[in-house]
Amino acid sequence: MTFPFVVKGTVIHGSGRGKKLGFPTANLAVPLPTNAAHGIYAAWVTGNTKKRYPAAVYWGTRPTFGDGEPVLEVYLLNESVDWYGLNITIQLESFIRADKTFASPTALALQMKHDADAVAKALRV
C-alpha cells in the first residue's frame, strides 16, 4: 500500500471496548485491501464538514480480545464527534506500528496512549 491511501465508509456501532479503555473509536463497515498490514496508522479524517481531524486508525483482528475478524477503527485525537450512520473519509498517511497481543486491557490502553502520541508526532499536530 502506498501513502496517502484513502478509505471511505459508514460509521457503525462497535463493541464499545475503546470507550471503556478511554479511547472511543468510530468503527467502519469497510475493509482495507488484503495487503494492508495490520496495525496502527496515522491519518486525517473528514466527516460531513470540511474540517480534517487527526486520527489514529487501527486495522486488525484485535488479538488481545481474540475477536478474529479484521476491523477498521478510528480514534480522533483530542476530539469527540458523533458520526454514527454517516459516511467518513480516512486518508492514511503513514504506518506507525504492527498489530500485537497485549497481556491485559490495561497494557493495551497504555500502548494506545503511546500510539496516539506517535500519531500526533507523525501528523505534526
Summary of the structure (lengths in Angstrom):
residues: 125
radius of gyration: 13.2
end to end distance: 23.9
largest distance: 39.5
contacts: 355
relative contact order: 0.28
helix: 18%
strand: 37%
